[in-house]
Amino acid sequence: MKKLYSILLVTSILISFAACKPAAEDRVKMHENAKRISDSIGNVIDAAMAEVAIPASSATAVADTAKK
């Protein structure tokens, strides 16, 4: 009887581990969502960088004030 309970316990543990894995469809959705969020964050960063960028035409030369 102890052997039967041990086998049932091990079997139930293995089944519970197998049932906890995400399905392949869930993983695909997860990767698509991560890519969408990553692209969104990248776009926000690019927009912020473009907003504060100094245009090349308005850049002025800095005078050399170092004493020689």
All heavy atoms as TSV, in Angstrom:
chain	resi	resn	atom	element	x	y	z
A	1	MET	N	N	0.828	-1.188	0.000
A	1	MET	CA	C	0.000	0.000	0.000
A	1	MET	C	C	0.877	1.257	0.000
A	1	MET	O	O	0.526	2.232	-0.678
A	1	MET	CB	C	-0.901	-0.055	1.237
A	1	MET	CG	C	-2.130	0.770	1.110
A	1	MET	SD	S	-3.159	0.107	-0.201
A	1	MET	CE	C	-4.543	1.097	0.003
A	2	LYS	N	N	1.975	1.241	0.748
A	2	LYS	CA	C	2.869	2.390	0.767
A	2	LYS	C	C	3.464	2.625	-0.609
A	2	LYS	O	O	3.642	3.776	-1.028
A	2	LYS	CB	C	4.001	2.180	1.783
A	2	LYS	CG	C	3.613	2.392	3.203
A	2	LYS	CD	C	4.841	2.280	4.087
A	2	LYS	CE	C	4.507	2.548	5.527
A	2	LYS	NZ	N	5.684	2.515	6.379
A	3	LYS	N	N	3.753	1.540	-1.299
A	3	LYS	CA	C	4.321	1.656	-2.632
A	3	LYS	C	C	3.312	2.312	-3.580
A	3	LYS	O	O	3.673	3.157	-4.401
A	3	LYS	CB	C	4.724	0.271	-3.132
A	3	LYS	CG	C	5.607	0.287	-4.323
A	3	LYS	CD	C	6.092	-1.121	-4.633
A	3	LYS	CE	C	7.212	-1.076	-5.629
A	3	LYS	NZ	N	7.734	-2.405	-5.917
A	4	LEU	N	N	2.069	1.971	-3.473
A	4	LEU	CA	C	1.023	2.543	-4.311
A	4	LEU	C	C	0.879	4.033	-4.027
A	4	LEU	O	O	0.780	4.845	-4.956
A	4	LEU	CB	C	-0.308	1.821	-4.072
A	4	LEU	CG	C	-1.498	2.377	-4.851
A	4	LEU	CD1	C	-1.295	2.166	-6.333
A	4	LEU	CD2	C	-2.775	1.724	-4.373
A	5	TYR	N	N	0.882	4.417	-2.768
A	5	TYR	CA	C	0.789	5.839	-2.414
A	5	TYR	C	C	2.009	6.615	-2.917
A	5	TYR	O	O	1.885	7.746	-3.378
A	5	TYR	CB	C	0.647	6.021	-0.904
A	5	TYR	CG	C	-0.712	5.633	-0.374
A	5	TYR	CD1	C	-0.830	4.864	0.771
A	5	TYR	CD2	C	-1.882	6.041	-1.010
A	5	TYR	CE1	C	-2.059	4.498	1.272
A	5	TYR	CE2	C	-3.116	5.681	-0.526
A	5	TYR	CZ	C	-3.213	4.908	0.624
A	5	TYR	OH	O	-4.437	4.555	1.106
A	6	SER	N	N	3.168	6.015	-2.839
A	6	SER	CA	C	4.383	6.668	-3.323
A	6	SER	C	C	4.302	6.886	-4.832
A	6	SER	O	O	4.652	7.954	-5.333
A	6	SER	CB	C	5.612	5.825	-2.992
A	6	SER	OG	O	5.752	5.678	-1.606
A	7	ILE	N	N	3.845	5.873	-5.550
A	7	ILE	CA	C	3.717	5.998	-7.004
A	7	ILE	C	C	2.689	7.068	-7.354
A	7	ILE	O	O	2.910	7.896	-8.249
A	7	ILE	CB	C	3.361	4.631	-7.628
A	7	ILE	CG1	C	4.546	3.673	-7.488
A	7	ILE	CG2	C	2.962	4.786	-9.091
A	7	ILE	CD1	C	4.236	2.252	-7.882
A	8	LEU	N	N	1.579	7.088	-6.657
A	8	LEU	CA	C	0.550	8.100	-6.903
A	8	LEU	C	C	1.064	9.505	-6.578
A	8	LEU	O	O	0.770	10.461	-7.309
A	8	LEU	CB	C	-0.707	7.798	-6.086
A	8	LEU	CG	C	-1.544	6.621	-6.568
A	8	LEU	CD1	C	-2.685	6.364	-5.593
A	8	LEU	CD2	C	-2.076	6.864	-7.961
A	9	LEU	N	N	1.837	9.630	-5.529
A	9	LEU	CA	C	2.388	10.929	-5.146
A	9	LEU	C	C	3.367	11.433	-6.205
A	9	LEU	O	O	3.279	12.584	-6.647
A	9	LEU	CB	C	3.083	10.825	-3.785
A	9	LEU	CG	C	3.771	12.099	-3.297
A	9	LEU	CD1	C	2.729	13.164	-2.999
A	9	LEU	CD2	C	4.608	11.814	-2.081
A	10	VAL	N	N	4.263	10.578	-6.636
A	10	VAL	CA	C	5.241	10.971	-7.648
A	10	VAL	C	C	4.536	11.307	-8.958
A	10	VAL	O	O	4.848	12.306	-9.617
A	10	VAL	CB	C	6.302	9.855	-7.846
A	10	VAL	CG1	C	7.160	10.123	-9.061
A	10	VAL	CG2	C	7.147	9.704	-6.591
A	11	THR	N	N	3.552	10.519	-9.328
A	11	THR	CA	C	2.806	10.764	-10.560
A	11	THR	C	C	2.063	12.094	-10.490
A	11	THR	O	O	2.073	12.873	-11.445
A	11	THR	CB	C	1.809	9.622	-10.821
A	11	THR	OG1	O	2.514	8.378	-10.837
A	11	THR	CG2	C	1.084	9.822	-12.129
A	12	SER	N	N	1.439	12.377	-9.364
A	12	SER	CA	C	0.696	13.639	-9.233
A	12	SER	C	C	1.648	14.835	-9.254
A	12	SER	O	O	1.318	15.884	-9.825
A	12	SER	CB	C	-0.153	13.637	-7.965
A	12	SER	OG	O	0.676	13.567	-6.824
A	13	ILE	N	N	2.823	14.698	-8.688
A	13	ILE	CA	C	3.805	15.785	-8.719
A	13	ILE	C	C	4.267	16.032	-10.148
A	13	ILE	O	O	4.347	17.176	-10.602
A	13	ILE	CB	C	4.998	15.470	-7.790
A	13	ILE	CG1	C	4.566	15.554	-6.330
A	13	ILE	CG2	C	6.158	16.420	-8.059
A	13	ILE	CD1	C	5.613	15.088	-5.344
A	14	LEU	N	N	4.560	14.977	-10.886
A	14	LEU	CA	C	5.002	15.122	-12.275
A	14	LEU	C	C	3.901	15.729	-13.140
A	14	LEU	O	O	4.177	16.568	-13.997
A	14	LEU	CB	C	5.440	13.768	-12.834
A	14	LEU	CG	C	6.721	13.187	-12.228
A	14	LEU	CD1	C	6.994	11.800	-12.786
A	14	LEU	CD2	C	7.893	14.111	-12.466
A	15	ILE	N	N	2.679	15.321	-12.930
A	15	ILE	CA	C	1.562	15.889	-13.696
A	15	ILE	C	C	1.382	17.364	-13.368
A	15	ILE	O	O	1.131	18.182	-14.262
A	15	ILE	CB	C	0.270	15.085	-13.439
A	15	ILE	CG1	C	0.377	13.709	-14.092
A	15	ILE	CG2	C	-0.958	15.826	-13.967
A	15	ILE	CD1	C	-0.759	12.766	-13.757
A	16	SER	N	N	1.536	17.732	-12.111
A	16	SER	CA	C	1.364	19.142	-11.743
A	16	SER	C	C	2.465	20.003	-12.353
A	16	SER	O	O	2.218	21.131	-12.773
A	16	SER	CB	C	1.331	19.307	-10.224
A	16	SER	OG	O	2.595	19.006	-9.664
A	17	PHE	N	N	3.696	19.485	-12.440
A	17	PHE	CA	C	4.766	20.237	-13.083
A	17	PHE	C	C	4.515	20.382	-14.578
A	17	PHE	O	O	4.768	21.423	-15.168
A	17	PHE	CB	C	6.131	19.586	-12.850
A	17	PHE	CG	C	6.703	19.851	-11.491
A	17	PHE	CD1	C	7.276	18.819	-10.774
A	17	PHE	CD2	C	6.684	21.111	-10.931
A	17	PHE	CE1	C	7.817	19.047	-9.516
A	17	PHE	CE2	C	7.225	21.346	-9.684
A	17	PHE	CZ	C	7.787	20.309	-8.970
A	18	ALA	N	N	4.020	19.336	-15.204
A	18	ALA	CA	C	3.747	19.383	-16.641
A	18	ALA	C	C	2.585	20.331	-16.934
A	18	ALA	O	O	2.570	20.999	-17.963
A	18	ALA	CB	C	3.435	17.985	-17.159
A	19	ALA	N	N	1.633	20.424	-16.052
A	19	ALA	CA	C	0.465	21.272	-16.270
A	19	ALA	C	C	0.782	22.746	-16.047
A	19	ALA	O	O	0.058	23.611	-16.534
A	19	ALA	CB	C	-0.664	20.843	-15.341
A	20	CYS	N	N	1.865	23.064	-15.368
A	20	CYS	CA	C	2.196	24.450	-15.051
A	20	CYS	C	C	2.936	25.163	-16.168
A	20	CYS	O	O	3.131	26.368	-16.102
A	20	CYS	CB	C	3.029	24.521	-13.774
A	20	CYS	SG	S	2.112	24.011	-12.315
A	21	LYS	N	N	3.393	24.458	-17.182
A	21	LYS	CA	C	4.107	25.100	-18.274
A	21	LYS	C	C	3.143	25.933	-19.109
A	21	LYS	O	O	2.009	25.529	-19.331
A	21	LYS	CB	C	4.767	24.052	-19.174
A	21	LYS	CG	C	5.922	23.340	-18.560
A	21	LYS	CD	C	6.531	22.404	-19.580
A	21	LYS	CE	C	7.707	21.666	-19.008
A	21	LYS	NZ	N	8.296	20.764	-19.994
A	22	PRO	N	N	3.592	27.091	-19.578
A	22	PRO	CA	C	2.723	27.867	-20.450
A	22	PRO	C	C	2.617	27.186	-21.810
A	22	PRO	O	O	3.560	26.548	-22.279
A	22	PRO	CB	C	3.424	29.213	-20.565
A	22	PRO	CG	C	4.833	28.939	-20.229
A	22	PRO	CD	C	4.824	27.780	-19.272
A	23	ALA	N	N	1.468	27.309	-22.425
A	23	ALA	CA	C	1.256	26.724	-23.740
A	23	ALA	C	C	2.092	27.476	-24.769
A	23	ALA	O	O	2.508	28.623	-24.549
A	23	ALA	CB	C	-0.215	26.807	-24.106
A	24	ALA	N	N	2.352	26.842	-25.893
A	24	ALA	CA	C	3.167	27.470	-26.941
A	24	ALA	C	C	2.510	28.741	-27.435
A	24	ALA	O	O	3.182	29.730	-27.726
A	24	ALA	CB	C	3.372	26.489	-28.088
A	25	GLU	N	N	1.178	28.751	-27.516
A	25	GLU	CA	C	0.472	29.953	-27.961
A	25	GLU	C	C	0.682	31.096	-26.974
A	25	GLU	O	O	0.820	32.245	-27.362
A	25	GLU	CB	C	-1.024	29.679	-28.117
A	25	GLU	CG	C	-1.361	28.636	-29.161
A	25	GLU	CD	C	-1.316	27.212	-28.609
A	25	GLU	OE1	O	-1.377	27.031	-27.385
A	25	GLU	OE2	O	-1.188	26.292	-29.432
A	26	ASP	N	N	0.688	30.773	-25.694
A	26	ASP	CA	C	0.902	31.793	-24.671
A	26	ASP	C	C	2.308	32.384	-24.788
A	26	ASP	O	O	2.499	33.579	-24.620
A	26	ASP	CB	C	0.704	31.218	-23.269
A	26	ASP	CG	C	-0.741	30.837	-22.989
A	26	ASP	OD1	O	-1.629	31.319	-23.718
A	26	ASP	OD2	O	-0.974	30.053	-22.057
A	27	ARG	N	N	3.291	31.531	-25.083
A	27	ARG	CA	C	4.660	32.023	-25.239
A	27	ARG	C	C	4.780	32.919	-26.457
A	27	ARG	O	O	5.463	33.944	-26.419
A	27	ARG	CB	C	5.638	30.853	-25.335
A	27	ARG	CG	C	5.974	30.286	-23.958
A	27	ARG	CD	C	6.989	29.186	-24.055
A	27	ARG	NE	N	6.217	27.952	-23.917
A	27	ARG	CZ	C	6.408	26.856	-24.607
A	27	ARG	NH1	N	7.366	26.794	-25.478
A	27	ARG	NH2	N	5.654	25.811	-24.422
A	28	VAL	N	N	4.099	32.571	-27.527
A	28	VAL	CA	C	4.133	33.399	-28.734
A	28	VAL	C	C	3.503	34.759	-28.442
A	28	VAL	O	O	4.055	35.803	-28.797
A	28	VAL	CB	C	3.412	32.689	-29.903
A	28	VAL	CG1	C	3.202	33.630	-31.069
A	28	VAL	CG2	C	4.198	31.464	-30.342
A	29	LYS	N	N	2.367	34.750	-27.760
A	29	LYS	CA	C	1.707	36.010	-27.396
A	29	LYS	C	C	2.600	36.834	-26.471
A	29	LYS	O	O	2.673	38.053	-26.598
A	29	LYS	CB	C	0.363	35.741	-26.713
A	29	LYS	CG	C	-0.703	35.268	-27.646
A	29	LYS	CD	C	-1.999	35.018	-26.892
A	29	LYS	CE	C	-3.052	34.425	-27.781
A	29	LYS	NZ	N	-4.288	34.135	-27.044
A	30	MET	N	N	3.271	36.156	-25.544
A	30	MET	CA	C	4.151	36.845	-24.606
A	30	MET	C	C	5.302	37.524	-25.352
A	30	MET	O	O	5.627	38.683	-25.082
A	30	MET	CB	C	4.698	35.846	-23.586
A	30	MET	CG	C	5.643	36.442	-22.573
A	30	MET	SD	S	6.329	35.220	-21.452
A	30	MET	CE	C	7.287	34.218	-22.575
A	31	HIS	N	N	5.891	36.827	-26.322
A	31	HIS	CA	C	6.997	37.409	-27.083
A	31	HIS	C	C	6.514	38.554	-27.975
A	31	HIS	O	O	7.209	39.564	-28.117
A	31	HIS	CB	C	7.696	36.338	-27.919
A	31	HIS	CG	C	8.516	35.385	-27.106
A	31	HIS	ND1	N	9.634	35.789	-26.406
A	31	HIS	CD2	C	8.376	34.065	-26.856
A	31	HIS	CE1	C	10.149	34.753	-25.774
A	31	HIS	NE2	N	9.403	33.694	-26.023
A	32	GLU	N	N	5.327	38.413	-28.564
A	32	GLU	CA	C	4.771	39.498	-29.380
A	32	GLU	C	C	4.510	40.725	-28.522
A	32	GLU	O	O	4.792	41.854	-28.929
A	32	GLU	CB	C	3.484	39.048	-30.061
A	32	GLU	CG	C	3.697	38.058	-31.183
A	32	GLU	CD	C	2.396	37.498	-31.722
A	32	GLU	OE1	O	1.322	37.764	-31.140
A	32	GLU	OE2	O	2.452	36.780	-32.738
A	33	ASN	N	N	3.972	40.523	-27.331
A	33	ASN	CA	C	3.693	41.630	-26.423
A	33	ASN	C	C	4.989	42.302	-25.968
A	33	ASN	O	O	5.075	43.531	-25.898
A	33	ASN	CB	C	2.889	41.135	-25.222
A	33	ASN	CG	C	2.284	42.257	-24.428
A	33	ASN	OD1	O	1.999	43.318	-24.959
A	33	ASN	ND2	N	2.078	42.022	-23.149
A	34	ALA	N	N	6.013	41.510	-25.678
A	34	ALA	CA	C	7.296	42.070	-25.265
A	34	ALA	C	C	7.917	42.884	-26.392
A	34	ALA	O	O	8.476	43.958	-26.156
A	34	ALA	CB	C	8.242	40.952	-24.831
A	35	LYS	N	N	7.804	42.404	-27.630
A	35	LYS	CA	C	8.342	43.129	-28.783
A	35	LYS	C	C	7.587	44.445	-28.975
A	35	LYS	O	O	8.203	45.490	-29.236
A	35	LYS	CB	C	8.206	42.251	-30.037
A	35	LYS	CG	C	8.603	42.911	-31.314
A	35	LYS	CD	C	10.093	43.082	-31.423
A	35	LYS	CE	C	10.440	43.575	-32.813
A	35	LYS	NZ	N	11.574	44.440	-32.823
A	36	ARG	N	N	6.266	44.413	-28.825
A	36	ARG	CA	C	5.460	45.623	-28.980
A	36	ARG	C	C	5.836	46.662	-27.917
A	36	ARG	O	O	6.019	47.842	-28.222
A	36	ARG	CB	C	3.964	45.280	-28.871
A	36	ARG	CG	C	3.029	46.447	-29.083
A	36	ARG	CD	C	1.577	46.042	-28.920
A	36	ARG	NE	N	1.289	45.375	-27.657
A	36	ARG	CZ	C	1.091	46.003	-26.499
A	36	ARG	NH1	N	1.137	47.309	-26.449
A	36	ARG	NH2	N	0.815	45.327	-25.403
A	37	ILE	N	N	5.999	46.228	-26.688
A	37	ILE	CA	C	6.357	47.137	-25.598
A	37	ILE	C	C	7.770	47.683	-25.807
A	37	ILE	O	O	8.018	48.873	-25.609
A	37	ILE	CB	C	6.222	46.423	-24.238
A	37	ILE	CG1	C	4.740	46.173	-23.939
A	37	ILE	CG2	C	6.856	47.233	-23.125
A	37	ILE	CD1	C	4.499	45.301	-22.741
A	38	SER	N	N	8.686	46.825	-26.232
A	38	SER	CA	C	10.056	47.263	-26.491
A	38	SER	C	C	10.097	48.312	-27.593
A	38	SER	O	O	10.800	49.320	-27.486
A	38	SER	CB	C	10.904	46.053	-26.864
A	38	SER	OG	O	12.185	46.445	-27.233
A	39	ASP	N	N	9.345	48.080	-28.673
A	39	ASP	CA	C	9.291	49.051	-29.763
A	39	ASP	C	C	8.676	50.368	-29.296
A	39	ASP	O	O	9.132	51.449	-29.671
A	39	ASP	CB	C	8.487	48.498	-30.938
A	39	ASP	CG	C	9.219	47.380	-31.659
A	39	ASP	OD1	O	10.429	47.227	-31.433
A	39	ASP	OD2	O	8.566	46.660	-32.439
A	40	SER	N	N	7.663	50.284	-28.449
A	40	SER	CA	C	7.012	51.482	-27.938
A	40	SER	C	C	7.976	52.304	-27.082
A	40	SER	O	O	8.057	53.530	-27.218
A	40	SER	CB	C	5.778	51.088	-27.119
A	40	SER	OG	O	5.188	52.220	-26.546
A	41	ILE	N	N	8.714	51.633	-26.224
A	41	ILE	CA	C	9.693	52.328	-25.382
A	41	ILE	C	C	10.780	52.949	-26.245
A	41	ILE	O	O	11.203	54.090	-26.020
A	41	ILE	CB	C	10.285	51.364	-24.337
A	41	ILE	CG1	C	9.219	50.985	-23.311
A	41	ILE	CG2	C	11.497	51.979	-23.643
A	41	ILE	CD1	C	9.638	49.882	-22.371
A	42	GLY	N	N	11.228	52.214	-27.263
A	42	GLY	CA	C	12.238	52.741	-28.180
A	42	GLY	C	C	11.750	53.975	-28.910
A	42	GLY	O	O	12.499	54.944	-29.089
A	43	ASN	N	N	10.490	53.971	-29.340
A	43	ASN	CA	C	9.932	55.135	-30.029
A	43	ASN	C	C	9.853	56.351	-29.106
A	43	ASN	O	O	10.122	57.475	-29.530
A	43	ASN	CB	C	8.547	54.813	-30.594
A	43	ASN	CG	C	8.611	53.860	-31.760
A	43	ASN	OD1	O	9.639	53.744	-32.421
A	43	ASN	ND2	N	7.521	53.155	-32.015
A	44	VAL	N	N	9.484	56.131	-27.867
A	44	VAL	CA	C	9.412	57.240	-26.903
A	44	VAL	C	C	10.813	57.816	-26.661
A	44	VAL	O	O	10.995	59.039	-26.621
A	44	VAL	CB	C	8.773	56.767	-25.574
A	44	VAL	CG1	C	8.948	57.794	-24.479
A	44	VAL	CG2	C	7.307	56.448	-25.784
A	45	ILE	N	N	11.806	56.955	-26.530
A	45	ILE	CA	C	13.181	57.418	-26.311
A	45	ILE	C	C	13.681	58.178	-27.535
A	45	ILE	O	O	14.300	59.238	-27.409
A	45	ILE	CB	C	14.103	56.234	-25.964
A	45	ILE	CG1	C	13.746	55.695	-24.582
A	45	ILE	CG2	C	15.565	56.637	-26.018
A	45	ILE	CD1	C	14.441	54.410	-24.218
A	46	ASP	N	N	13.411	57.636	-28.739
A	46	ASP	CA	C	13.833	58.324	-29.964
A	46	ASP	C	C	13.178	59.699	-30.084
A	46	ASP	O	O	13.831	60.674	-30.469
A	46	ASP	CB	C	13.488	57.483	-31.196
A	46	ASP	CG	C	14.376	56.257	-31.318
A	46	ASP	OD1	O	15.438	56.230	-30.667
A	46	ASP	OD2	O	14.000	55.341	-32.079
A	47	ALA	N	N	11.891	59.790	-29.741
A	47	ALA	CA	C	11.194	61.070	-29.814
A	47	ALA	C	C	11.775	62.060	-28.814
A	47	ALA	O	O	11.954	63.246	-29.126
A	47	ALA	CB	C	9.702	60.872	-29.557
A	48	ALA	N	N	12.095	61.595	-27.621
A	48	ALA	CA	C	12.677	62.480	-26.606
A	48	ALA	C	C	14.064	62.951	-27.027
A	48	ALA	O	O	14.416	64.122	-26.824
A	48	ALA	CB	C	12.745	61.761	-25.259
A	49	MET	N	N	14.844	62.055	-27.620
A	49	MET	CA	C	16.182	62.440	-28.078
A	49	MET	C	C	16.099	63.446	-29.225
A	49	MET	O	O	16.886	64.386	-29.292
A	49	MET	CB	C	16.963	61.201	-28.521
A	49	MET	CG	C	17.291	60.241	-27.394
A	49	MET	SD	S	18.451	60.909	-26.210
A	49	MET	CE	C	19.937	60.808	-27.162
A	50	ALA	N	N	15.141	63.259	-30.127
A	50	ALA	CA	C	14.973	64.178	-31.253
A	50	ALA	C	C	14.497	65.545	-30.766
A	50	ALA	O	O	14.848	66.576	-31.345
A	50	ALA	CB	C	13.980	63.603	-32.252
A	51	GLU	N	N	13.724	65.546	-29.706
A	51	GLU	CA	C	13.185	66.795	-29.160
A	51	GLU	C	C	14.285	67.680	-28.582
A	51	GLU	O	O	14.231	68.903	-28.686
A	51	GLU	CB	C	12.158	66.448	-28.073
A	51	GLU	CG	C	11.302	67.590	-27.624
A	51	GLU	CD	C	10.244	67.107	-26.647
A	51	GLU	OE1	O	9.367	66.343	-27.061
A	51	GLU	OE2	O	10.327	67.502	-25.463
A	52	VAL	N	N	15.287	67.076	-27.976
A	52	VAL	CA	C	16.340	67.857	-27.322
A	52	VAL	C	C	17.609	67.965	-28.170
A	52	VAL	O	O	18.576	68.583	-27.743
A	52	VAL	CB	C	16.694	67.280	-25.933
A	52	VAL	CG1	C	15.515	67.336	-25.006
A	52	VAL	CG2	C	17.224	65.866	-26.061
A	53	ALA	N	N	17.588	67.386	-29.353
A	53	ALA	CA	C	18.772	67.411	-30.207
A	53	ALA	C	C	19.013	68.822	-30.734
A	53	ALA	O	O	18.088	69.573	-31.018
A	53	ALA	CB	C	18.614	66.442	-31.370
A	54	ILE	N	N	20.276	69.184	-30.861
A	54	ILE	CA	C	20.655	70.483	-31.405
A	54	ILE	C	C	20.775	70.329	-32.912
A	54	ILE	O	O	21.535	69.486	-33.392
A	54	ILE	CB	C	21.997	70.959	-30.804
A	54	ILE	CG1	C	21.865	71.098	-29.299
A	54	ILE	CG2	C	22.439	72.251	-31.462
A	54	ILE	CD1	C	23.188	71.379	-28.608
A	55	PRO	N	N	20.028	71.112	-33.651
A	55	PRO	CA	C	20.136	71.012	-35.113
A	55	PRO	C	C	21.540	71.382	-35.580
A	55	PRO	O	O	22.190	72.257	-35.011
A	55	PRO	CB	C	19.115	72.022	-35.632
A	55	PRO	CG	C	18.218	72.309	-34.473
A	55	PRO	CD	C	19.010	72.043	-33.238
A	56	ALA	N	N	22.022	70.750	-36.621
A	56	ALA	CA	C	23.380	70.960	-37.109
A	56	ALA	C	C	23.566	72.372	-37.651
A	56	ALA	O	O	24.637	72.953	-37.542
A	56	ALA	CB	C	23.712	69.943	-38.189
A	57	SER	N	N	22.535	72.979	-38.219
A	57	SER	CA	C	22.671	74.307	-38.810
A	57	SER	C	C	22.790	75.403	-37.750
A	57	SER	O	O	23.387	76.440	-38.005
A	57	SER	CB	C	21.467	74.603	-39.711
A	57	SER	OG	O	20.279	74.589	-38.944
A	58	SER	N	N	22.261	75.190	-36.556
A	58	SER	CA	C	22.315	76.234	-35.537
A	58	SER	C	C	23.473	76.047	-34.567
A	58	SER	O	O	23.592	76.786	-33.598
A	58	SER	CB	C	20.995	76.281	-34.766
A	58	SER	OG	O	20.859	75.112	-33.989
A	59	ALA	N	N	24.316	75.065	-34.803
A	59	ALA	CA	C	25.452	74.841	-33.921
A	59	ALA	C	C	26.480	75.950	-34.150
A	59	ALA	O	O	26.840	76.274	-35.271
A	59	ALA	CB	C	26.081	73.480	-34.190
A	60	THR	N	N	26.915	76.571	-33.090
A	60	THR	CA	C	27.897	77.644	-33.196
A	60	THR	C	C	29.237	77.151	-32.685
A	60	THR	O	O	29.306	76.307	-31.788
A	60	THR	CB	C	27.465	78.869	-32.373
A	60	THR	OG1	O	27.282	78.462	-31.022
A	60	THR	CG2	C	26.164	79.446	-32.914
A	61	ALA	N	N	30.273	77.668	-33.246
A	61	ALA	CA	C	31.609	77.281	-32.814
A	61	ALA	C	C	31.916	77.966	-31.492
A	61	ALA	O	O	31.610	79.137	-31.287
A	61	ALA	CB	C	32.629	77.683	-33.867
A	62	VAL	N	N	32.524	77.241	-30.605
A	62	VAL	CA	C	32.904	77.774	-29.306
A	62	VAL	C	C	34.314	78.328	-29.434
A	62	VAL	O	O	35.222	77.662	-29.933
A	62	VAL	CB	C	32.830	76.682	-28.223
A	62	VAL	CG1	C	33.285	77.216	-26.889
A	62	VAL	CG2	C	31.429	76.113	-28.143
A	63	ALA	N	N	34.475	79.546	-28.976
A	63	ALA	CA	C	35.791	80.182	-29.063
A	63	ALA	C	C	36.758	79.489	-28.125
A	63	ALA	O	O	36.419	79.101	-27.022
A	63	ALA	CB	C	35.664	81.661	-28.713
A	64	ASP	N	N	38.008	79.389	-28.557
A	64	ASP	CA	C	39.044	78.760	-27.744
A	64	ASP	C	C	39.558	79.832	-26.780
A	64	ASP	O	O	40.201	80.793	-27.164
A	64	ASP	CB	C	40.165	78.258	-28.644
A	64	ASP	CG	C	41.222	77.480	-27.852
A	64	ASP	OD1	O	40.925	77.100	-26.695
A	64	ASP	OD2	O	42.321	77.273	-28.393
A	65	THR	N	N	39.249	79.647	-25.506
A	65	THR	CA	C	39.646	80.627	-24.499
A	65	THR	C	C	40.816	80.155	-23.658
A	65	THR	O	O	41.159	80.784	-22.661
A	65	THR	CB	C	38.454	80.966	-23.589
A	65	THR	OG1	O	38.007	79.759	-22.975
A	65	THR	CG2	C	37.329	81.600	-24.368
A	66	ALA	N	N	41.413	79.043	-24.039
A	66	ALA	CA	C	42.540	78.522	-23.256
A	66	ALA	C	C	43.755	79.424	-23.472
A	66	ALA	O	O	44.070	79.832	-24.571
A	66	ALA	CB	C	42.852	77.091	-23.702
A	67	LYS	N	N	44.428	79.728	-22.379
A	67	LYS	CA	C	45.634	80.566	-22.455
A	67	LYS	C	C	46.796	79.707	-22.874
A	67	LYS	O	O	46.989	78.594	-22.387
A	67	LYS	CB	C	45.924	81.220	-21.097
A	67	LYS	CG	C	44.853	82.200	-20.709
A	67	LYS	CD	C	45.192	82.830	-19.384
A	67	LYS	CE	C	44.090	83.819	-19.002
A	67	LYS	NZ	N	44.356	84.441	-17.726
A	68	LYS	N	N	47.583	80.258	-23.788
A	68	LYS	CA	C	48.752	79.504	-24.269
A	68	LYS	C	C	50.024	80.031	-23.700
A	68	LYS	O	O	50.263	81.069	-23.335
A	68	LYS	CB	C	48.807	79.549	-25.779
A	68	LYS	CG	C	47.633	78.822	-26.396
A	68	LYS	CD	C	47.741	78.837	-27.889
A	68	LYS	CE	C	46.552	78.158	-28.495
A	68	LYS	NZ	N	46.572	78.114	-29.901
